[in-house]
C-alpha cells in the first residue's frame, strides 16, 4: 500500500464468550468439547412454544466488561430479533441488541499511547457450528453436519469506532482488550476455542481526506497474527484496486490462513437487511443503579492499574511489568511473593521470570507440579540480596532443591558448601592488596576506563575461588577506588 497516498481506517467488532456455566436463555451447559448436540434443549433448538429466560450472571458479566472498558452502562436496554438465517441458527433469527444496547460510549487507552473509542457493548447469543466434510471449493466439503452445542452461548459484542489506523495497532487493541476481559473474569479469552473472535472492518481513504472509503468486513479472525496479516493483505488488495482505477466493493470476506489471503463470502449486509424488531418474549432490561454500582465495584484491579503499581511503586521496567501482567497466574505469584519480601521487588521479578518460569516452561509443568511457594522465593531473594549465595549458584547447583525440596534453602546451601564468603573485613583487605598490585590498571580505571572494574572483580574472585560475595566485592572496590 502506498502510505503517502492512502490512509487505513479500521473498526473492530470483538465477540467475547461470557464465562458462564450455562447458556444465555436456558440452563444448558456451555462446556467446550462435549459430544456434538449433547448440550441442547427445546429452547436452544427452538422447538415450538418455548420461552427464553435471561441468564443473570451473563448480564452481570456484560456490565463488568463494559465498565472496565470505560463505557456508560445503560439503565434501560432491550433485546431484539435479528433475522439472520443460517443452518446452525435453529430459530432462523438471533436474539441480540440493536438500538438499546447494555452499554455505550467507552474507550480503551493502549500502551502505545493511542486511544480507541468504543461505540457500544451489546449482548447476544451465539450460533451453532457447521462441520464440513467432502470436497466443495470453499470448505473442502459436499455436505455439512450441524453441532448445536454452541447455539445460545452468551456473547458480548464490543464494537469500536473506526479509530484504528494500522495492523499493528489493531493487534495491540485486541491483545489489551482480551487482557482486560481476563482480569475481569468474564471471558477465558481462548482464541483457539472461539471464546474470542474478531470481525475486521477496513477501508482506505485518500490521505488527508475526511471522506471514508468503501469498507470490507473480514469475518471471524481468531488469532492475533491472523488479525495483523488479514489487515495487511486487505490494505494491499484494496490499494491495488484503487490504483488501477477500480472501485472497492462493500462485502464480507473470509480469511484463508493457509493461503494468507481474504476471499469473498457475500455482499455486506446493512442493519435494514436484518429487519430488527423488539424481542417479544423478553421484557426490556430496567437496571437498578445501586445494583449496577455494586457490580462495578467488584471489578478489582485492572491491567493498567497493575502496570502503574509495578512501574511506579516497585520500580520494574516496562518489559518486566508486561510479562507479569500478561500472565495472570505469574502476576498473582509475584504479588504473593512481595507480601513475604518487599525489600527488592526487582529481585523477585527476576527470579520469577528468569528462573522459575524458564524452568516450568522448559519442563512443560506448572507451579502446582512442584513444591515451590512464595515463602521459598522470598527466602531465595533475601539470600541473594545479602550476598549469601551468588546468582550463578541458583541455576547451577540449587535448581532442583528450589522446586522439589522442603528443607530450608539456607541449610541446603550450607550443607552443599554453596555459601559465599561474606567476611567484609577479609574481602576488603584482599581488594586493597589487588588494587596495589595493579597500579597501571587502577590509574586507567580512575581515568574513566570503566571496563577495567570487571578486571579487578575477576582478580578478586580468583583469590577467593569464586566464592566471595559479589555484592561485598563491588562495594569494597567502589569504596577503595
C-alpha positions as CSV (number, residue, x, y, z in Angstrom):
1,X,0.0,0.0,0.0
2,X,1.2,3.5,-0.8
3,X,1.1,5.1,2.6
4,X,1.8,8.5,1.1
5,X,-1.4,8.3,-0.9
6,X,-3.8,6.3,1.3
7,X,-4.8,6.1,5.0
8,X,-6.2,2.9,6.6
9,X,-9.4,3.1,8.6
10,X,-10.2,0.2,10.8
11,X,-13.1,-0.6,13.2
12,X,-13.2,-3.9,15.1
13,X,-16.1,-6.0,16.4
14,X,-14.9,-8.3,19.1
15,X,-17.2,-11.2,20.0
16,X,-16.3,-12.4,23.6
17,X,-17.9,-15.5,25.0
18,X,-19.0,-14.9,28.6
19,X,-17.6,-17.3,31.1
20,X,-21.0,-18.6,32.4
21,X,-21.7,-22.2,33.2
22,X,-25.0,-22.1,31.3
23,X,-26.3,-20.6,28.1
24,X,-27.8,-17.1,27.7
25,X,-31.5,-18.1,27.7
26,X,-31.6,-21.7,29.0
27,X,-29.8,-24.0,31.5
28,X,-27.8,-26.0,29.0
29,X,-24.0,-26.3,29.7
30,X,-21.5,-24.1,27.9
31,X,-18.7,-26.6,28.4
32,X,-16.3,-26.8,25.4
33,X,-15.5,-30.1,23.8
34,X,-18.7,-32.0,24.7
35,X,-20.1,-34.6,22.3
36,X,-21.9,-32.9,19.4
37,X,-25.5,-31.9,20.2
38,X,-25.3,-33.1,23.8
39,X,-25.7,-29.7,25.4
40,X,-29.1,-28.8,23.9
41,X,-32.7,-28.5,25.0
42,X,-36.0,-27.3,23.5
43,X,-35.0,-23.7,24.0
44,X,-31.7,-23.6,22.2
45,X,-33.0,-25.9,19.5
46,X,-36.0,-23.6,19.0
47,X,-38.9,-26.1,19.4
48,X,-42.3,-24.5,19.2
49,X,-43.8,-23.0,22.4
50,X,-40.6,-22.4,24.3
51,X,-39.7,-19.2,26.0
52,X,-36.2,-17.7,26.8
53,X,-35.2,-16.7,30.3
54,X,-32.2,-14.4,30.7
55,X,-29.1,-15.6,32.4
56,X,-28.5,-13.1,35.3
57,X,-24.8,-14.0,35.6
58,X,-24.3,-13.2,31.9
59,X,-25.8,-9.8,32.4
60,X,-23.5,-9.1,35.4
61,X,-20.5,-10.1,33.3
62,X,-21.6,-7.8,30.5
63,X,-21.9,-4.9,32.9
64,X,-18.4,-5.6,34.4
65,X,-16.8,-5.8,30.9
66,X,-18.5,-2.6,29.8
67,X,-17.4,-0.7,33.0
68,X,-13.8,-2.0,32.6
69,X,-13.8,-0.5,29.1
70,X,-14.9,2.9,30.4
71,X,-18.4,2.6,28.9
72,X,-21.6,4.0,30.2
73,X,-23.9,1.2,31.4
74,X,-27.4,2.0,30.2
75,X,-30.0,1.5,32.9
76,X,-32.6,0.8,30.1
77,X,-31.8,-1.7,27.3
78,X,-33.7,-4.3,25.4
79,X,-33.3,-7.4,23.2
80,X,-34.1,-7.6,19.6
81,X,-34.6,-10.2,16.9
82,X,-32.0,-10.1,14.2
83,X,-33.2,-12.0,11.1
84,X,-30.1,-14.0,10.5
85,X,-30.9,-17.3,8.9
86,X,-28.2,-20.0,8.9
87,X,-28.4,-23.8,9.2
88,X,-26.8,-23.6,12.6
89,X,-29.2,-21.0,14.0
90,X,-32.3,-23.0,14.7
91,X,-34.8,-20.2,15.3
92,X,-33.9,-18.5,11.9
93,X,-33.1,-15.4,13.9
94,X,-30.6,-14.3,16.5
95,X,-31.6,-12.7,19.8
96,X,-29.3,-9.6,20.0
97,X,-29.5,-5.9,21.0
98,X,-29.9,-3.2,18.3
99,X,-30.8,0.4,19.2
100,X,-30.7,0.0,23.0
101,X,-27.5,-1.9,24.0
102,X,-26.5,-2.7,27.5
103,X,-23.6,-0.1,27.3
104,X,-22.1,2.6,25.0
105,X,-19.6,5.4,24.7
106,X,-16.4,3.9,26.1
107,X,-12.7,3.9,25.3
108,X,-9.5,1.9,25.7
109,X,-6.1,3.6,26.3
110,X,-3.5,1.5,24.6
111,X,0.1,1.0,25.8
112,X,1.5,2.7,22.7
113,X,-0.2,6.0,23.9
114,X,-3.1,5.9,21.5
115,X,-6.8,5.7,22.4
116,X,-9.5,3.7,20.7
117,X,-13.1,4.8,21.3
118,X,-15.7,2.0,21.9
119,X,-19.1,2.7,20.3
120,X,-21.1,0.1,22.1
121,X,-21.2,-3.2,24.0
122,X,-24.2,-5.4,23.5
123,X,-25.3,-8.9,24.5
124,X,-26.3,-11.6,22.1
125,X,-26.5,-15.4,21.7
126,X,-24.0,-17.4,19.6
127,X,-25.0,-19.7,16.7
128,X,-24.1,-23.4,16.4
129,X,-21.3,-24.8,14.3
130,X,-21.2,-26.4,10.9
131,X,-18.8,-29.3,10.5
132,X,-17.8,-29.8,6.8
133,X,-16.7,-33.0,5.0
134,X,-16.2,-33.9,1.4
135,X,-15.0,-31.7,-1.5
136,X,-16.5,-28.4,-2.3
137,X,-14.4,-25.4,-3.5
138,X,-14.7,-23.2,-0.3
139,X,-14.7,-25.7,2.6
140,X,-13.4,-28.9,1.0
141,X,-16.9,-30.5,1.6
142,X,-20.0,-31.5,-0.3
143,X,-22.2,-31.9,2.9
144,X,-22.2,-30.4,6.4
145,X,-23.1,-31.6,9.8
146,X,-24.6,-29.3,12.5
147,X,-23.5,-29.2,16.1
148,X,-25.8,-27.0,18.2
149,X,-23.8,-27.2,21.5
150,X,-22.7,-23.6,21.0
151,X,-26.2,-22.3,19.9
152,X,-27.4,-20.0,22.7
153,X,-23.9,-19.4,24.3
154,X,-23.8,-15.9,25.8
155,X,-21.7,-13.3,23.9
156,X,-20.9,-9.7,24.2
157,X,-20.0,-7.8,21.1
158,X,-17.6,-4.9,21.6
159,X,-17.8,-2.5,18.7
160,X,-15.0,0.0,18.3
161,X,-15.2,3.3,16.5
162,X,-13.1,3.5,13.3
163,X,-10.1,4.9,15.2
164,X,-7.5,2.2,14.4
165,X,-5.1,3.1,11.6
166,X,-2.7,0.1,11.2
167,X,-2.5,-3.6,11.5
168,X,-0.1,-3.3,14.5
169,X,-2.5,-1.1,16.4
170,X,-5.4,-3.4,15.7
171,X,-3.4,-6.4,17.0
172,X,-2.4,-4.4,20.1
173,X,-6.0,-3.3,20.7
174,X,-7.3,-6.9,20.6
175,X,-4.4,-8.1,22.9
176,X,-5.0,-5.5,25.5
177,X,-8.8,-5.8,25.3
178,X,-8.5,-9.6,25.8
179,X,-6.3,-9.0,28.9
180,X,-8.9,-6.7,30.4
181,X,-11.6,-9.3,29.9
182,X,-9.4,-11.9,31.6
183,X,-8.7,-9.7,34.6
184,X,-12.5,-9.1,34.9
185,X,-13.0,-12.8,34.9
186,X,-15.8,-12.6,32.4
187,X,-14.2,-14.4,29.4
188,X,-11.4,-17.0,29.2
189,X,-10.0,-15.4,26.1
190,X,-9.3,-18.7,24.3
191,X,-9.0,-17.8,20.7
192,X,-8.4,-21.4,19.6
193,X,-11.7,-22.5,21.1
194,X,-13.6,-19.5,19.7
195,X,-14.1,-17.8,23.0
196,X,-12.8,-14.6,21.4
197,X,-13.3,-13.8,17.8
198,X,-12.8,-10.7,15.8
199,X,-14.5,-9.1,12.7
200,X,-12.4,-6.6,11.0
201,X,-14.0,-3.6,9.1
202,X,-11.3,-2.0,6.9
203,X,-11.3,0.7,4.2
204,X,-8.8,3.0,2.6
205,X,-9.3,6.8,2.1
206,X,-7.2,9.4,0.3
207,X,-4.5,10.8,2.7
208,X,-5.9,13.8,4.5
209,X,-9.5,13.3,3.3
210,X,-12.5,13.2,5.6
211,X,-14.5,11.0,3.2
212,X,-14.3,7.3,4.2
213,X,-13.7,4.7,1.6
214,X,-15.9,1.6,0.9
215,X,-15.2,-1.0,3.6
216,X,-14.9,-4.7,3.6
217,X,-15.6,-6.9,6.6
218,X,-13.3,-9.8,7.4
219,X,-15.3,-12.3,9.5
220,X,-14.2,-14.4,12.5
221,X,-10.5,-13.9,12.5
222,X,-9.3,-15.9,15.5
223,X,-5.6,-15.1,16.3
224,X,-3.5,-12.0,16.8
225,X,-1.2,-13.0,14.0
226,X,-4.2,-13.5,11.6
227,X,-5.7,-10.1,12.5
228,X,-2.4,-8.4,11.5
229,X,-1.9,-10.5,8.4
230,X,-5.5,-10.1,7.2
231,X,-5.4,-6.4,7.5
232,X,-2.1,-6.1,5.7
233,X,-3.5,-8.3,2.9
234,X,-6.6,-6.1,2.6
235,X,-4.6,-2.9,2.6
236,X,-2.7,-4.3,-0.4
237,X,-5.7,-5.7,-2.2
238,X,-7.8,-2.5,-1.8
239,X,-4.9,-0.2,-2.8
240,X,-4.3,-2.2,-5.9
241,X,-7.9,-1.9,-6.9
242,X,-7.9,1.9,-6.3
243,X,-4.6,2.3,-8.1
244,X,-5.9,0.5,-11.2
245,X,-9.0,2.9,-11.3
246,X,-11.4,0.3,-9.9
247,X,-13.9,0.5,-7.0
248,X,-13.8,-1.4,-3.8
249,X,-17.0,-3.4,-3.3
250,X,-18.7,-3.5,0.1
251,X,-18.7,-7.1,1.0
252,X,-18.0,-9.7,3.7
253,X,-14.8,-11.7,3.2
254,X,-13.1,-14.7,4.9
255,X,-9.5,-15.1,5.9
256,X,-7.8,-18.1,4.5
257,X,-5.0,-18.8,6.9
258,X,-3.3,-21.5,4.7
259,X,-3.1,-19.2,1.7
260,X,-2.6,-16.0,3.5
261,X,-5.4,-14.2,1.8
262,X,-9.0,-13.0,2.1
263,X,-11.7,-14.3,-0.2
264,X,-15.2,-13.0,-1.0
265,X,-18.0,-14.6,1.0
266,X,-21.1,-12.5,0.3
267,X,-22.3,-8.9,-0.2
268,X,-22.1,-6.9,3.1
269,X,-25.4,-6.7,4.9
270,X,-26.7,-3.4,6.5
271,X,-28.8,-3.1,9.6
272,X,-32.0,-2.9,7.5
273,X,-31.2,-6.3,5.9
274,X,-31.6,-7.9,9.3
275,X,-35.1,-6.5,9.8
276,X,-34.6,-5.9,13.5
277,X,-37.6,-5.7,15.8
278,X,-38.0,-5.9,19.6
279,X,-37.9,-9.4,21.0
280,X,-41.5,-10.0,22.2
281,X,-40.6,-12.9,24.6
282,X,-38.1,-10.9,26.7
283,X,-39.0,-7.8,28.7
284,X,-36.8,-4.7,28.5
285,X,-33.9,-4.6,31.0
286,X,-34.5,-1.9,33.6
287,X,-31.5,-1.9,35.9
288,X,-31.2,-0.6,39.4
289,X,-28.3,1.9,39.6
290,X,-27.3,0.8,43.1
291,X,-27.0,-2.8,41.9
292,X,-25.0,-1.7,38.8
293,X,-22.7,0.3,41.0
294,X,-22.1,-2.8,43.3
295,X,-21.3,-4.9,40.2
296,X,-18.8,-2.3,39.0
297,X,-17.2,-2.1,42.5
298,X,-16.4,-5.8,42.3
299,X,-14.1,-5.3,39.2
300,X,-10.9,-5.5,41.2
301,X,-7.5,-4.3,39.8
302,X,-7.3,-4.0,36.0
303,X,-4.1,-4.3,33.9
304,X,-3.5,-0.6,33.7
305,X,-3.6,-0.1,37.4
306,X,-1.3,-3.1,38.0
307,X,1.1,-1.8,35.5
308,X,1.2,1.6,37.3
309,X,1.9,-0.2,40.6
310,X,4.7,-2.3,39.1
311,X,6.5,0.5,37.4
312,X,5.9,3.4,39.8
313,X,5.9,1.6,43.2
314,X,8.0,-1.5,42.5
315,X,10.3,0.2,40.0
316,X,10.1,-2.6,37.5
317,X,10.8,-1.7,33.8
318,X,8.1,-1.9,31.2
319,X,9.2,-5.3,29.9
320,X,9.3,-6.8,33.4
321,X,5.9,-5.4,34.3
322,X,4.3,-6.6,31.0
323,X,5.5,-10.2,31.4
324,X,3.9,-10.3,34.9
325,X,0.7,-8.6,33.8
326,X,0.2,-10.7,30.6
327,X,0.4,-14.0,32.5
328,X,-2.2,-13.6,35.3
329,X,-1.1,-16.6,37.3
330,X,2.5,-15.4,37.2
331,X,1.4,-12.0,38.3
332,X,-0.5,-13.4,41.2
333,X,2.5,-15.4,42.3
334,X,4.7,-12.3,42.1
335,X,2.2,-10.4,44.3
336,X,2.2,-13.2,46.8
337,X,6.0,-13.2,47.0
338,X,6.1,-9.5,47.5
339,X,4.0,-9.9,50.6
340,X,6.8,-12.1,52.1
341,X,9.7,-9.9,50.9
342,X,9.0,-6.4,49.7
343,X,12.6,-5.1,50.1
344,X,13.6,-5.8,46.5
345,X,10.7,-6.3,44.0
346,X,13.1,-6.3,41.0
347,X,14.9,-9.2,42.5
348,X,11.6,-11.1,43.0
349,X,10.6,-10.3,39.4
350,X,13.9,-11.5,38.1
351,X,13.7,-14.8,40.0
352,X,10.2,-15.5,38.8
353,X,10.7,-14.5,35.1
354,X,14.2,-15.8,34.5
355,X,14.5,-18.8,36.8
356,X,11.1,-20.1,37.9
357,X,9.1,-19.7,34.7
358,X,12.1,-20.6,32.5
359,X,12.3,-23.9,34.3
360,X,8.5,-24.5,34.3
361,X,8.2,-23.8,30.5
362,X,11.3,-25.9,29.7
363,X,9.9,-28.9,31.6
364,X,6.3,-28.2,30.5
365,X,4.9,-28.2,34.1
366,X,3.1,-25.7,36.3
367,X,3.7,-24.5,39.8
368,X,1.2,-27.0,41.1
369,X,3.5,-29.8,40.0
370,X,6.3,-28.5,42.3
371,X,6.7,-27.8,46.0
372,X,7.7,-24.2,45.3
373,X,5.9,-21.4,47.2
374,X,6.0,-17.7,47.8
375,X,7.9,-18.0,51.1
376,X,10.7,-20.0,49.4
377,X,11.1,-17.4,46.7
378,X,11.3,-14.7,49.4
379,X,14.0,-16.7,51.2
380,X,16.0,-17.0,48.0
381,X,15.7,-13.3,47.2
382,X,16.8,-12.4,50.7
383,X,19.9,-14.7,50.5
384,X,20.9,-13.2,47.1
385,X,20.4,-9.7,48.4
386,X,22.5,-10.4,51.5
387,X,25.3,-12.0,49.3
388,X,25.0,-15.4,51.0
389,X,24.9,-17.0,47.5
390,X,25.5,-15.7,44.0
391,X,23.1,-15.7,41.1
392,X,25.1,-18.3,39.2
393,X,24.7,-20.8,42.1
394,X,20.9,-20.9,41.7
395,X,20.7,-22.3,38.2
396,X,23.9,-24.4,38.6
397,X,23.6,-26.0,42.0
398,X,20.3,-25.2,43.6
399,X,17.5,-25.6,40.9
400,X,16.1,-29.0,41.8
401,X,16.2,-28.2,45.6
402,X,14.4,-24.9,44.9
403,X,11.5,-26.7,43.2
404,X,11.3,-30.0,45.0
405,X,12.9,-29.9,48.4
406,X,11.0,-28.6,51.5
407,X,14.2,-28.1,53.5
408,X,15.5,-24.6,54.2
409,X,17.5,-23.1,51.3
410,X,19.9,-21.7,53.8
411,X,20.6,-25.1,55.3
412,X,20.9,-26.7,51.8
413,X,23.4,-24.1,50.7
414,X,25.4,-24.6,53.9
415,X,25.4,-28.4,53.6
416,X,26.5,-28.2,50.0
417,X,29.1,-25.6,50.6
418,X,27.4,-23.1,48.3
419,X,27.5,-20.1,50.7
420,X,29.7,-17.2,49.6
421,X,32.4,-15.7,51.7
422,X,30.8,-12.7,53.2
423,X,33.5,-11.6,55.7
424,X,33.6,-7.9,54.8
425,X,36.9,-7.3,56.6
426,X,38.7,-10.1,54.8
427,X,37.3,-9.2,51.4
428,X,38.2,-5.5,51.9
429,X,41.8,-6.4,52.7
430,X,42.1,-8.6,49.6
431,X,40.6,-5.8,47.4
432,X,43.2,-3.4,48.8
433,X,46.0,-5.8,48.0
434,X,44.8,-6.4,44.5
435,X,44.5,-2.6,43.8
436,X,48.1,-2.1,45.0
437,X,49.2,-5.0,42.8
438,X,47.9,-3.4,39.6
439,X,48.6,0.4,39.8
440,X,48.6,0.9,36.0
441,X,45.1,-0.6,35.6
442,X,43.9,1.4,38.6
443,X,45.1,4.6,37.0
444,X,43.3,3.8,33.8
445,X,40.1,2.9,35.7
446,X,40.2,6.2,37.6
447,X,40.8,8.0,34.2
448,X,37.4,6.6,33.0
449,X,38.1,3.2,31.6
450,X,35.1,1.7,33.3
451,X,35.5,-1.8,31.8
452,X,38.6,-2.3,34.0
453,X,36.3,-2.7,37.0
454,X,35.4,-6.1,35.7
455,X,39.1,-6.9,35.6
456,X,39.6,-6.1,39.3
457,X,36.4,-8.1,40.2
458,X,37.8,-11.1,38.3
459,X,41.1,-10.9,40.1
460,X,39.5,-10.7,43.5
461,X,37.1,-13.6,42.7
462,X,40.1,-15.7,41.6
463,X,41.7,-15.2,45.0
464,X,38.5,-16.5,46.7
465,X,38.0,-19.3,44.2
466,X,34.7,-17.6,43.0
467,X,33.1,-17.8,46.4
468,X,33.4,-14.2,47.5
469,X,30.1,-12.2,47.7
470,X,29.9,-10.2,44.5
471,X,27.9,-7.6,46.4
472,X,30.6,-7.1,49.0
473,X,33.4,-7.2,46.5
474,X,31.8,-4.5,44.4
475,X,31.0,-2.3,47.4
476,X,34.5,-2.7,48.7
477,X,36.0,-1.9,45.3
478,X,33.9,1.2,44.9
479,X,34.8,2.4,48.4
480,X,38.6,1.9,47.9
481,X,38.8,3.3,44.4
